Amino acid sequence: MRHYSLTATVWREGQQYVSKCPELGVASCGKSPDRALDALREAVELYLENAKTLGMLPALKATLNAKHRFTAPLEVSLS
């Protein structure tokens, strides 16, 4: 069994918490940050299992094996 370290972002939207793995574009939600994170973990595992079944894991190799990840606030403007 392979283990991967990915990034999770969690934020509140109304009464729910949204969670997203930006490396894979997978998202989920829950009633608390912990539940949102648990739901995201399950969604990512299902995504990777499906990718493996379809032979797509080699295309994700660089993403899954990246040693360094950086997160930072990003401010943008819209006119």
C-alpha positions in Angstrom: 0.0 0.0 0.0 1.4 3.4 -1.0 0.9 6.5 1.1 0.9 10.0 -0.3 1.0 13.4 1.4 -1.3 15.9 -0.2 -2.7 19.3 0.7 -6.2 19.9 2.1 -7.9 23.3 2.3 -11.0 23.7 4.4 -13.3 26.7 4.6 -16.8 27.4 5.8 -19.7 28.0 3.5 -23.0 28.7 5.2 -23.7 25.8 7.6 -21.2 23.5 5.9 -17.4 23.2 5.7 -16.0 22.6 2.3 -12.7 20.7 1.8 -10.6 20.5 -1.3 -7.4 18.8 -2.4 -5.9 21.3 -4.8 -3.4 18.9 -6.3 -6.1 16.6 -7.6 -9.1 19.0 -7.8 -11.1 16.8 -5.5 -13.6 18.4 -3.1 -16.1 17.3 -0.4 -17.9 18.8 2.6 -19.1 18.1 6.1 -20.8 19.7 9.1 -17.5 20.3 10.9 -13.9 20.8 9.7 -13.0 17.3 10.9 -16.0 15.7 9.0 -15.1 17.7 5.9 -11.6 16.5 6.1 -12.7 12.9 6.6 -15.0 13.1 3.7 -12.2 14.6 1.5 -9.8 11.8 2.5 -12.5 9.2 1.4 -13.1 11.1 -1.9 -9.4 11.3 -2.6 -8.9 7.6 -1.9 -11.8 6.8 -4.2 -10.4 9.1 -6.9 -6.9 7.4 -6.7 -8.4 3.9 -6.7 -10.4 4.8 -9.9 -7.2 6.4 -11.4 -5.3 3.2 -10.7 -8.1 1.0 -12.2 -8.1 3.2 -15.3 -4.3 3.1 -15.6 -4.0 6.9 -14.9 -1.7 6.8 -11.9 1.5 7.3 -14.0 0.1 10.6 -15.2 -0.3 11.7 -11.5 3.2 10.6 -10.5 4.7 14.0 -10.3 1.8 15.4 -8.3 1.7 12.4 -5.9 5.5 12.3 -5.3 6.2 16.0 -5.0 8.5 16.5 -1.9 7.8 20.2 -1.4 4.4 21.9 -1.3 3.7 25.5 -0.7 0.6 27.3 0.3 0.1 31.0 0.5 -2.7 33.5 0.5 -3.5 34.9 -2.9 -5.2 38.2 -3.3 -6.7 39.2 -6.6 -8.7 42.1 -8.0 -11.7 42.1 -10.3 -13.0 45.2 -11.9 
